[in-house]
Structures are given as structure tokens and as C-alpha cells.
Amino acid sequence: MDLIEVVKKRHSVRHFSQKSVATSDIKEIIKLAQLAPSWVNSQPWKVYAATGKTLEQIKADYEQKDHLNEKSHPDFPVMHRDDWNNRTQANMKQWRHEIVHHFADFDEAHHIMSDASEHLNYAPVILFLTMPKDSSLWSVFDMGSFGQTIMLAAKDKGLDTIPNYNSVRFPEVLRKQLDIPEDETIVVGISLGYAEDIKINTYQSKREPLEDVLKISK
Ligand SMILES: Cc1cc2nc3c(=O)[nH]c(=O)nc-3n(C[C@H](O)[C@H](O)[C@H](O)COP(=O)(O)O)c2cc1C
């Protein structure tokens, strides 16, 4: 695929098929993503790829915590939606509105989105990205570049992804199952696999008009 096609075709997939992902693909994707830029080439990233029985156990532990209504506590704090600035809040509201309209009604949308979340998108692989706890704020930018390169490299191989807050809600489960040291911050999970042919995966999110985003000064 050429670059423009890859960029346009990448979108978040929320229900993966059970088709497994080749280990060689995971290695090639991460090797390519290592070419992402970082502050003074500091390369803050590490990747813990959860697959097979390990991922099944993570899913089971999450299910149990959800069953007990345990409050999420990801390593990065989550800001309440009402505290975001007006523009980004409006974009989030618009997204939620469109998702509901993609389905028959709110109940169907809620049921399908909740099911996907509860099962960690049925992903056969989740790549958990960490950075050292002693990091500069700039490293978060580096992690974003690294993550996007992972998602584009995956799309180029015909694989789908979703970057996910949902999968990093209970860091102690991930530290235990994946042996992630305490001095690393778990930034995000990127679910990886092949999209199931199902309605939830046909939703395409929209973007703001270019004029609202780009200002060219002469
Ligand atoms: C850091 C981050 C965390 C996200 N967490 C979730 C999540 O927990 N659940 C979810 O359904 N989507 C999640 N997403 C996906 C976004 O909703 C999605 O990227 C956005 O709506 C744009 O759609 P697209 O990725 O299909 O272009 C997350 C995205 C990012 C970048």
C-alpha cells in the first residue's frame, strides 16, 4: 500500500476476529516503529506483547474487576470530560452522537460498545507500550509517534488496530502478567489483529474542517 492509502485506511477496529497474528509480523511492525523520532534519540518506548494464555488471563482479571465494579486507575490520570476545553469537548460529543446514529438507537450502540470494551475488543494481541517513570513530558510526544508508526505499519500488512485506554485501566494486572517493572509507566494498549466483518467496524470517525485546524501565516 502507498503511504496515503495506509493513513486513510487506518481506523480504530473495536471487534477483532480470532485469526491469529504471526509473531514475525509483530516483530517487523515494532522494528519499523523503532524508526520513529524521539527527543535526542532517547527512544523511551518498550513494548509488552500480550498473546495466547497470558492475554486470556489479563481479560479474565479485567472481567473480574469490572464485575466487582472496581474503579479504573490507569498510570496516566484521566481528566473528567467536563474539564476539557470547549473545542475538544465538542469533538468528543460529536463522536458519541455519530456512534449512536451508526446503530439503530442508543441502547444498541451502548450494548455493542460495552460488549467490545468488556472483552478488550476480542483482540488476539495487545501491545502494551511503556516509558520510564523518570521521563520528560516530551517523551509522551515520542510515544505518540511510536504508536502511530505501529498502527500504520500494521495497516500496511493488512492488520487492524485500536489504541486503547480501556486495556490499561488496571496496571497491576498488566505488571503481574507481563512482568512490567514498577519504574515503567504503562502508557497505552494497542490492540492488534484482523477486523471481524461486523457493523461496529464500519464506523468511520470524522475530522474538523481543515480551516479550523490549520493557520498559515505569510
Ligand atoms: C490514547 C487513546 C486512547 C483510546 N482509548 C479508547 C478506548 O478506550 N475505547 C475506544 O473505543 N476507543 C479508544 N480510542 C480510539 C479513539 O476513539 C479513536 O482513535 C478516535 O475516535 C478516532 O477514530 P479512528 O481511530 O477510527 O480514526 C483511543 C484513542 C487514543 C488515541
The ligand as an SDF file (V2000), in Angstrom:
LIG
                    3D

 31 33  0  0  0  0  0  0  0  0999 V2000
   -4.8880    7.3740   23.7220 C   0  0  0  0  0  0  0  0  0  0  0  0
   -6.1420    6.8150   23.0920 C   0  0  0  0  0  0  0  0  0  0  0  0
   -6.9990    6.0420   23.8610 C   0  0  0  0  0  0  0  0  0  0  0  0
   -8.1710    5.4980   23.3000 C   0  0  0  0  0  0  0  0  0  0  0  0
   -8.9880    4.7110   24.0630 N   0  0  0  0  0  0  0  0  0  0  0  0
  -10.0880    4.1740   23.5350 C   0  0  0  0  0  0  0  0  0  0  0  0
  -10.9320    3.3410   24.3170 C   0  0  0  0  0  0  0  0  0  0  0  0
  -10.6730    3.0780   25.4900 O   0  0  0  0  0  0  0  0  0  0  0  0
  -12.0540    2.8170   23.7380 N   0  0  0  0  0  0  0  0  0  0  0  0
  -12.3760    3.0960   22.4220 C   0  0  0  0  0  0  0  0  0  0  0  0
  -13.4000    2.6000   21.9460 O   0  0  0  0  0  0  0  0  0  0  0  0
  -11.5810    3.8670   21.6540 N   0  0  0  0  0  0  0  0  0  0  0  0
  -10.4500    4.4130   22.1610 C   0  0  0  0  0  0  0  0  0  0  0  0
   -9.6160    5.1800   21.3770 N   0  0  0  0  0  0  0  0  0  0  0  0
   -9.9010    5.3300   19.9340 C   0  0  0  0  0  0  0  0  0  0  0  0
  -10.4750    6.6930   19.5760 C   0  0  0  0  0  0  0  0  0  0  0  0
  -11.8290    6.7360   19.9580 O   0  0  0  0  0  0  0  0  0  0  0  0
  -10.2970    6.8940   18.0560 C   0  0  0  0  0  0  0  0  0  0  0  0
   -8.9310    6.9390   17.7470 O   0  0  0  0  0  0  0  0  0  0  0  0
  -10.9520    8.1890   17.5740 C   0  0  0  0  0  0  0  0  0  0  0  0
  -12.3420    8.1540   17.7670 O   0  0  0  0  0  0  0  0  0  0  0  0
  -10.6650    8.4370   16.0960 C   0  0  0  0  0  0  0  0  0  0  0  0
  -11.1330    7.3490   15.3270 O   0  0  0  0  0  0  0  0  0  0  0  0
  -10.1850    6.4710   14.3940 P   0  0  0  0  0  0  0  0  0  0  0  0
   -9.0770    5.9250   15.2510 O   0  0  0  0  0  0  0  0  0  0  0  0
  -11.0900    5.3880   13.8660 O   0  0  0  0  0  0  0  0  0  0  0  0
   -9.6490    7.3590   13.3210 O   0  0  0  0  0  0  0  0  0  0  0  0
   -8.4740    5.7460   21.9290 C   0  0  0  0  0  0  0  0  0  0  0  0
   -7.5940    6.5370   21.1720 C   0  0  0  0  0  0  0  0  0  0  0  0
   -6.4490    7.0480   21.7270 C   0  0  0  0  0  0  0  0  0  0  0  0
   -5.5050    7.8620   20.8630 C   0  0  0  0  0  0  0  0  0  0  0  0
  1  2  1  0
  2  3  1  0
  2 30  2  0
  3  4  2  0
  4  5  1  0
  4 28  1  0
  5  6  2  0
  6  7  1  0
  6 13  1  0
  7  8  2  0
  7  9  1  0
  9 10  1  0
 10 11  2  0
 10 12  1  0
 12 13  2  0
 13 14  1  0
 14 15  1  0
 14 28  1  0
 15 16  1  0
 16 17  1  0
 16 18  1  0
 18 19  1  0
 18 20  1  0
 20 21  1  0
 20 22  1  0
 22 23  1  0
 23 24  1  0
 24 25  2  0
 24 26  1  0
 24 27  1  0
 28 29  2  0
 29 30  1  0
 30 31  1  0
M  END
$$$$
